[in-house]
Amino acid sequence: MYSEDFIRRYYVKDTQNCKDAIDYFNAHPDESREGHVANPQGGGIKIDKKAKDSTEISWTIDQAYQNCPAVGNILDDVWTGIQEYIKEFDILNYTAFGGHWLNFQKFEPNQGFHTWHYESMSYDISNRCIVFMVYMNTLTDKGNTEFKYYKH
């Protein structure tokens, strides 16, 4: 069995975009909501603070570019990373990429995603072939995303 780890790390070119995106998030509480998780029993989403305790803003890709140029710049960097990823995993050259919602999440101290993380936990998103996460801070003592079967 082939067991190469397929998780890669790429970096935002200008960290000022991250700071500007955080400032936007903090300045627009009217756009945020309590964190949601997928509802595997019946589809859709639900609030479950035992699973995820956060505040989030959800946008389409077009809304992200329109609402916050810094986020648009970050998405451009993400696309550059995806292109690098495709060079390594060229089977993805045959995949049509479409956009889902972007979910910007803020975790205060003692908040977090408290269950194992995986990206195909409901029918609505079961066809995902690539997922990205952008961490807009530099925490070194706490904060991470754990995938049960990968050392990440």
C-alpha positions as CSV (number, residue, x, y, z in Angstrom):
1,M,0.0,0.0,0.0
2,Y,1.3,3.4,-1.0
3,S,1.2,5.7,2.1
4,E,2.8,9.0,1.1
5,D,1.6,11.9,3.1
6,F,-0.3,14.3,0.8
7,I,-0.5,17.3,3.1
8,R,1.6,20.2,2.1
9,R,2.4,23.7,3.5
10,Y,2.6,26.9,1.5
11,Y,2.9,30.4,2.9
12,V,1.2,33.7,2.3
13,K,3.6,36.1,0.6
14,D,2.7,39.2,2.5
15,T,1.7,38.8,6.2
16,Q,0.1,42.3,6.2
17,N,-2.8,40.7,4.3
18,C,-3.4,38.4,7.2
19,K,-3.3,41.3,9.6
20,D,-5.7,43.3,7.4
21,A,-8.1,40.3,7.1
22,I,-8.1,39.9,10.9
23,D,-8.8,43.6,11.3
24,Y,-11.7,43.2,8.9
25,F,-13.1,40.3,10.8
26,N,-12.9,42.2,14.1
27,A,-14.4,45.3,12.6
28,H,-17.5,43.5,11.2
29,P,-19.2,41.5,14.0
30,D,-22.5,41.9,12.1
31,E,-21.2,39.5,9.4
32,S,-20.1,36.8,11.9
33,R,-22.0,34.0,13.5
34,E,-21.4,31.2,15.9
35,G,-19.2,28.4,14.5
36,H,-21.1,25.6,12.6
37,V,-20.2,22.1,11.8
38,A,-21.6,19.7,9.2
39,N,-24.6,17.7,10.3
40,P,-24.0,14.1,9.1
41,Q,-27.5,13.1,10.2
42,G,-29.5,14.8,7.6
43,G,-27.1,17.2,5.9
44,G,-26.7,20.9,6.4
45,I,-24.9,22.5,9.3
46,K,-25.5,22.9,13.0
47,I,-24.1,24.6,16.0
48,D,-22.3,22.1,18.3
49,K,-19.9,23.8,20.8
50,K,-18.7,20.4,21.9
51,A,-17.3,19.9,18.4
52,K,-16.4,23.5,17.4
53,D,-16.5,26.6,19.5
54,S,-15.6,29.7,17.4
55,T,-16.9,32.7,15.6
56,E,-16.9,32.7,11.8
57,I,-17.7,34.6,8.6
58,S,-18.7,32.5,5.6
59,W,-18.4,34.0,2.1
60,T,-18.4,32.7,-1.5
61,I,-15.1,33.3,-3.2
62,D,-16.6,36.3,-5.1
63,Q,-17.8,37.8,-1.9
64,A,-14.4,37.4,-0.3
65,Y,-12.7,39.3,-3.1
66,Q,-15.4,42.0,-3.0
67,N,-15.6,42.4,0.8
68,C,-12.0,42.4,1.8
69,P,-9.2,42.9,-0.7
70,A,-6.7,41.4,1.7
71,V,-8.6,38.1,1.7
72,G,-8.5,38.3,-2.1
73,N,-4.7,38.6,-2.0
74,I,-4.6,35.6,0.4
75,L,-6.7,33.6,-2.0
76,D,-4.3,34.5,-4.9
77,D,-1.5,33.0,-2.8
78,V,-3.7,30.0,-2.1
79,W,-4.2,29.5,-5.8
80,T,-0.4,29.7,-6.3
81,G,0.0,27.0,-3.7
82,I,-2.7,24.8,-5.4
83,Q,-0.8,25.1,-8.7
84,E,2.4,24.0,-7.0
85,Y,0.5,21.1,-5.4
86,I,-0.9,20.1,-8.8
87,K,2.6,19.9,-10.2
88,E,3.4,17.3,-7.6
89,F,0.1,15.4,-7.8
90,D,-0.6,15.7,-11.5
91,I,-3.7,13.5,-11.4
92,L,-5.4,16.7,-10.3
93,N,-4.8,18.2,-13.7
94,Y,-8.0,16.2,-14.7
95,T,-10.1,17.7,-11.9
96,A,-12.5,20.6,-12.4
97,F,-12.1,23.0,-9.5
98,G,-15.2,24.7,-8.2
99,G,-15.6,27.0,-5.2
100,H,-17.5,26.3,-2.1
101,W,-18.0,28.7,0.7
102,L,-14.9,30.1,2.5
103,N,-15.1,29.9,6.2
104,F,-13.1,32.4,8.2
105,Q,-12.9,31.3,11.8
106,K,-11.7,33.0,15.0
107,F,-10.9,31.0,18.1
108,E,-10.6,32.8,21.4
109,P,-8.5,31.3,24.2
110,N,-10.0,27.9,25.3
111,Q,-12.1,27.8,22.1
112,G,-11.3,25.4,19.3
113,F,-12.3,22.5,17.1
114,H,-12.5,19.7,19.7
115,T,-13.0,16.6,17.5
116,W,-10.8,14.9,14.9
117,H,-10.8,16.9,11.7
118,Y,-11.7,15.5,8.3
119,E,-13.0,17.1,5.2
120,S,-15.7,14.8,3.9
121,M,-18.0,14.4,6.8
122,S,-21.3,14.9,5.0
123,Y,-22.8,14.2,1.6
124,D,-22.8,17.8,0.7
125,I,-19.0,17.9,0.6
126,S,-18.1,14.3,0.0
127,N,-16.7,15.0,-3.4
128,R,-13.9,17.3,-2.2
129,C,-10.6,16.5,-3.7
130,I,-8.5,19.4,-2.3
131,V,-8.9,21.6,0.8
132,F,-6.9,24.5,2.1
133,M,-6.5,26.2,5.5
134,V,-4.8,29.5,6.1
135,Y,-3.6,30.2,9.6
136,M,-3.5,34.0,10.0
137,N,-1.5,34.1,13.3
138,T,1.8,32.9,14.6
139,L,0.8,30.9,17.7
140,T,3.6,28.5,18.6
141,D,2.4,27.2,22.0
142,K,-1.2,26.2,21.2
143,G,-3.5,25.9,18.3
144,N,-3.4,23.3,15.5
145,T,-5.5,21.1,13.3
146,E,-5.3,17.4,14.0
147,F,-6.0,14.7,11.4
148,K,-6.4,11.3,13.1
149,Y,-4.4,9.3,10.6
150,Y,-1.7,11.9,9.8
151,K,1.0,13.4,11.9
152,H,-0.3,17.0,11.3
